[in-house]
Amino acid sequence: MSTKRQAIVVGSGFGGMAAALRLRAKGYRVKVFDRARRLGGRAQVFERGGFRHDAGPTVITAPFLFDELFQLFGQKRSDHVDFVELDPWYRFVFPDGESFNYGGTLEATLAEIERFNGNDAQNYLDLVEASRKIFDVGFSQLADQPFHSFTSMIRQIPNLARLRAYRSVWDLVSGHLEDDRLRQAFSIQPLLVGGNPFATTSIYSLIHFLERRWGIHFAMGGTGALVDALGRLMRQQGIDIHLETTIREITVDGDTATGVMLEDGTTVSADLVVSNVDPAHLYGSMIPRSAQSHTVRAKRKMASYSMGLFVLFFGTTRTYDDVAHHTIWLGRRYRSLLEDIFERKLLAEDFSLYVHRPTATDASFAPEGCDSFYVLAPVPNLQANIDWSTEGPALQARIVKALDASLLPGLASSMVEDFFMTPEDFQSDYLSVEGAGFSVAPLLRQSAWFRFHNRAEGLRQLYLVGAGTHPGAGLPGVLSSAKVLDRMVPPASGAIRKAAA
């Protein structure tokens, strides 16, 4: 199984772990470096007072993408970590107190829709069909294809025109559904990958069909358990993992990446380097300007970034048995609130929230008789002038008050072990430029060829995976970015692939 070909992966988010495994299956010796204390990138795990919290992604769609990584070595993912499909996938709670359960069977979803608007049942089926057509192109055909050649983008213009990709997700959804509450519920998917539904290209409406095709799952033990399973597989296959190790720069000789330099000045050589770093940070701080192409410098200069995230973690000394695993708690404003966040860069007094209650599915996240939560509020990124040292505690107080009066009665008196993260933490902990929650925003002008390429622009033997590169953020996106890499990197001698992905 040994080979003289050495690959280095910088960053161990899901894109980096997937890239490391795919390179190992091709026969490369692989070293992984990450500045965090454990694998997973943003998918860290926090434990406070007997409560456990997944800090990163908690929604698993397209589980086959994880299955593939174990199949590379003749193993089954189900032997390492158990995925459970949720029902409902999400519960939406509207300002008028009405709730909408989304997920499960198609019949169950249609029955829920009919409670709001009888016409929208058929309208929803039409929306699903529109999403399927986008999915067939945007995901099935293009998600794992390289876009480093502009001609590859030109070839897609007929498809993009036919699918009317210039429309926003909101335009597509509101063109089908009549009820404004349902329009909100079925247009929130871009927020899961850092985009404004009113500006994100309707290509991202494929997420809806992706959810409908495979469902929404939870890894028992949490996302951290999934990271641990991938970590065991990596070590089992001889991947060399270095944690709490920061890479200062990519070393370059002429137009070729030759390895990395650690923070202490140590250099490590490699035949190829894979970056799972935010591309804006990679090109802004880790690669000499002289080694970058004009196009990548222009992309970085003109980049629009995703929103920031305020994430409140806490436990409760009681349980909320009627609260779903995933709840979308929508505030009284929708479009104007998103304009505050994305365009005006203002931290408003009001908010909409994603409430994650993993104890609805897995009791191990909290002591007996207790619940574990994290609550996520989209907020402006660090391009806004916000003093989070004062605004963070104030926002927490407003969120707790709102939830106490609605979804989580008694929260103020039962909340324990609370702490929060702001965009400043995303910048310092994850080197996320502008503290963005999902790197560059999913706009049409930042998609495919216009996004940061999977093959570095200006340097040979440097590749990119993760949220900021093609095809984009979200677990299916970052895992697919590693499949793009798989298509571009030739096998090394001694390949150990045992089952085709």
N, C-alpha and C positions, 0 to 999 in steps of 0.2 A: 504493500500500500504506500510505501514511501516514494517521494519524488523530490527532485531538486528545485522544482518550481515553488516559489514562496509567494503567498498572497497575504496582505494585511487589510483588515477591516477596521475602520475607525468609527466607533459607535456601535452599540449593541441593542438598538431598538429592534422592532420586529423586522424591519427591512435589513438591518445589519446581520441579525441572526440568520435570516433566510438566505442572505447572500453567502454567509460563511458556510452554511450547510451545502448549498449548491456548488460552491467552489470546491469544497472537500470531496463531494461526490464526483467532481471532474478530475480529481487526483492531485489537487494543490495541497501543499502544507499551508495551514491557515493560522494566523495569529489575529486575535481580536483584542482591541484596546477600548476601554470605556472609563470615563472619569467618575462614574457613579459607583456606589458600593456593591451593587448587584447588577446582573444583566437586566435588559428590558428597556433601556432608554427612559422614556417618560412613563413606562409601565412599572414604576417603583411600587413598593408596598410599605405602608406606614402602620405601625402597631403602637397603640397608646392605651394603657390601662385595661388590657384584655380585649380591646376592639381592634379589628383589622380593617384596613382601607386599601383598595386598589387606587393608585394615584393616576393611572393612565386609562386606556380604552377599556370599556366594560361591555361593549356590544359586539358580538361575534356574528358576522354574516359570512357567507361563502366558506363554510368550514372545510371544504375540500382543499383549499389552499394550504391549510395546516396539515391535512392528511398527506398531501404530496411530499412535504418535507420529511416525514417519517418513512414514506414509501421509497424515497431515494436510497434508503439503507435496508430495505426489505422488512420494515416494521410497520405496525399499525398505531396510529395516534391514539385510538381508543384503549390501547393497552397501557398508555402513559397518563392520559388525562381524559376525564369524562365531560362531554358537552351535553347540556340539557336544553331543549328548546323551551322557551318561555311562552306562557299564555296568561294574559295578553303579552304581545311584544312590547307595547307601550300603552300607558293610560294617559290620555290628555284630560287635563282639568281646566275648564274655561272660567273666566271671571264671573260668569253668571251662576257658577256652582255646578253646571252640567258637566258630566264626564263622558268620555268616548274611549272605548276599549278597541285598540287596533291590533290585529294579529290573529293567529289561529287559522281556522279554515276560512276559505273565501266566503262561504255561506254566513259564518259568524260576523265577518266584517260587513257584509251587505246588510245583515239584520241591524247592526249598529248604525249604519249610514241611514237606513230608512227611518230611524227614530228622529233624525234631524231634517231630512228632506227626501221625500219619496222619489223624486226625479233623479237624485244623485246616486241611487244604486246603479242604474244603467250608465250614468255618467262616469261613475267610478270604473266600471268595466272598460269603458272607452279609454279612460286614463291609463289603466293597466296595460292595455294594448299599445297605447302610444309609448309608454315606458318600455315595453318589450322591444319595440322596433329600435329604440335608442340603445337598449341593452345589447341587442344583437350586433350592433356596430361598435358602440363605444366600449363595451366590455369584452364580448366574445371575440371580436376581431382585432381590437386595437390595444387593449389594456396591457398586454405583454409584448407589444411590438416596439422596436426602437424608433425614435423620431429624431435622430441626429442629422438626418438629411432633409433639407427644405423640400426636395422633390417628394418625399414621403408625405409631407403636409399637403402639397399641391394635389396629390392624388386623392386626398380625402375631401377636397372641396365639394365635389358633387354630393357625397354622402351628407356633409354638414349642411349644404343648402337644402337637400331633400328633407332632412330632419329639422330644418329651421332652427339650427343651433344658436342663431343670433337672439332668439327669445330667451327670456329669463325663466327660471324654474317657476316663479310666481305666475308669469304669463301663461305658461303651459297648464298649470294646475287650475288657475282661475278661468281659463278658456274651456274647461270641462265641468267643473263643479260650481254649483249655485250657492250653497250655504257658505257664508263667510267663515264660520268656525271650522268647517271641514277643509276649506281652502288653506287655512292656517296649519291644520294638522298634517295635511299632505304636502306642504311646501317647506317643512322644517329640515328636510334631509341635508340641504347645503350647510346648515349650521353644524352638523355633525362632522364636517370636513373643513370648517372655517370660513364659509361663504355666506353672503347676504342673499336670501332667496330672490330678492328683487334685482340683483345684479349678476348672480351666478348663471352661467350658461345652462340651458335646459339639458345639455348632455348629461349633467349630473342627476337628472330625473331617472336615469337608469338605476339609481340606488333603490328606487321603489320596487322595480321588478326583481332586482337582486334579493331584496327582503322577501318578496312574495315567493320567489322560487325556492330559496333554501331556509327561510325562516330566520329568527333571531335566537341566538344561543348564549348560554352562560357556561363558562368553564368552572366546574365544581372545584372549590378551593380558591376561585378567583382568577383574574388575569395573571396574578403572580404565580399561581400553580402552573399555568400554561407556560410562562417564562421558565419556570424551574424545569419543566419537562423538556423543553427545547435545550436548556442548558445541559441537562444530563445527556441528551443525545449528542450535543456538540462535544462534550468531554469524552464520551464513549468512542466517538469517531476520531479522537486525537487532535481536536481543535484546541489550540493553546490560548487560554483566556487570561487577560490582564485587566483587573478591575482597579478602581481608584487610581487610574493612570491617565493623565491628560496629555493629549498630543498638541504640541505647540504649532507645528507646521508640517506640510507635505514637502519632502525634499525633492529637488528638481535638478536635473542635468539637461540643459538645453530645452528641448520640447518634450521631455519624458519624466514622468514621476518615478522616483527611484526608491521611495520608502517614506519614513516619517521621522520627525525629531520630537522626542519627549520633552516635557516641561523642564526637566533637569539638564537638557542638552544632549542626552544620549540619542544616537541615531540607530535606526533599525532599517535594514535594506529589504527590498522586496521586488519581485518581478512585476507585480501589479498591486495597486492600492484601490480599495473601495471605501468611499466616504458615505457614512450614514449620519453625517453632520448636516445641520441646516445649511443649504447651499449658499444662502446669503452670507452666513458666517464663514463658510469655507473659502469663498472667493474674496470676502472682505478682509479676512484676518490670517488665513493659513496658506495662501498661495501668492507668490510675488505677482504684482500687477503685470510685469513684463511677460509672464507666462500665460496670461489670459487673452482670449480672443476679444475683438471689438464687440461681438454680439453678446458675450456673457457680461462684459462691463456695462453694456447698455441695459441688459435685463436687470442687473442689480440696481443700476441708477434709477430706473423707472418702475421698480417693483412696487406692487400694492400688496400689503400683508394682510393676513387674516386678523380677525378680532382677537383681543386678549381674553383671558379666562380668570374669573374669581372663583376659587373652589373652596368651599367650606366643608371641613370634615368634623364629624362628631358622633358620639354614641348617645343612646338614651337609656334611662333606667327603667323603661317600660317598653312594651312592644306596640307596634301599630299594624295589627294583623290585616286591616283592610286597605293598606297602602301597597300598591303593586311594586314589582321589582324595579321597573323603569316608569317614572312619571314625568310628563312634560306639563309643568304648571305655567300656564300662559297668563301674562299680565293684561291690563286693560288696553294697552297700546301694542300694536304689532309693527306696522310699517314705520311709523314715526319713531318708535323706540329703536328699530334697526338703523334708521337714518342717524339717530344720535350716536350709536355705537360705531358705525362704519364710515359715515361721512362727516358729521359735525364733530366727532371725537369728544363727546360729552358724556360724563358719568351722570346718568339721570337718577332721579329719586326712585323711580319705579324700575321694574325688571321682569323678565321671564326666567324660569328656572328649569333645570333638569335635576330631578331628585332620584338618586340611586339608593335603593334599599336592598343590598345583597342578601340580607337575612330573610327576605321573602322566599329565597330559594335555598340558601345555605346557612344554616344556623351557626356554623363554626366561626362566622365573622364577629360574633359578640358573645359575651357571657350569657348564661341562661337567664331568660326573662328580660333580655335587653335587645336593642336593635342597633345596627351600624348604618350610618348614612354618609354619603357625600352629596352636596348640593352645588351645582355648577351654574354660574350666571355669566352669560356673554357680556363683556365689557370692552371699552376701547383699548387698543394696544398702547404701547409706550410713546407713540407719536402724539398722544394726548398729554396735556399738562395736568397730571393727577398726582397728588401727594398721597401715596398709598399708606403711609404711616398713620395718617389720620382718617383717610377715606375707607381703608380696609375695615377697621373696627366699626365704623359708622354703617357701612354696607352690611356687615354681618348682623348688626342690631336690627336693621330694617328687614332683612330676610327672615330672621328668627321671628320677629313680630308678625310678619305676613303669614308665615307658615303656621304659627301658633293659632292664628285666627281662622285658619282654613284647613289645610291638609293634615297638619300635625298638632291638634289641640293639646295643650299642656306642654308643648316643647320647651318653653322658657324655663320651666321648673324641673324638667327631666333631662335636659341636655348636659352631657359631661364630656370631658376630654376633647374639647373643641380647639381647632386651629385652622388656619386658612393659608392658601397660596394666592398670590397676585401675579400680574404680568411681570413684575420685577423678579419674582422667583423663577419664572420660566426663562427669563434672560440670564440670570446668574447660574441657575442649576443646570439648564439644558442648552445654554448658548444660543437661545432662540432670538434672532434679531427682532428688535422692537417688542420683545416679549410676546410675540404672536403665538397663539395656541396651536397653529397648524401651518407654519411657514407662510409661503406666498399664497394669496387668495385664489380660489378656483374660478378665475375669470376666463372668458374665451381668449383674450389676448395673453393669457398666461397658461395656456393648455397646449399639449402635444409639443410641436417644435418650438413654440414660444415659451414653454416652461424650461427650467434648467434641464439640460440633457442628461441622460443616463451615462453617456460617454462624455467625459469632460471636454469642454470647449476650450481648446488651446493647448492641451496636454495629452500626450499619449500615455497609455497604461494607468490612467486614473478613471474610475467609474463612480457613479453616484446612484444611491438608492435612498428611499425614504419619502417623507411627505412633500418635500419641496421640489421633487423631480417628477418625471412622468411615471405613472399616470396621475398621481396625486395622493392626498391624505386619506386617512381611514385605513383600517386593517386590510381590506381587499386591495387598496391602492398600494400600500407599502410592500405587501407581499408580492404583488404583481411587478413592482419595480425590480425585485430580485429575479423574477422570471425574465424580464427584459435583459438584465445582465447575463443571465444564463444563455440567452440566445447569442450574445455578442462575444463572450469569452470562449476561446477554444479549449478543448480538454488538455490537461497536462498528462504526462505519462503516468501510468499507475492509477487510472480512473477506477473508482470503487462503486460506481452507480450500480445498484442491483435491481431497480425497478424504474421504468420510465415515469416522469412526472406528467 
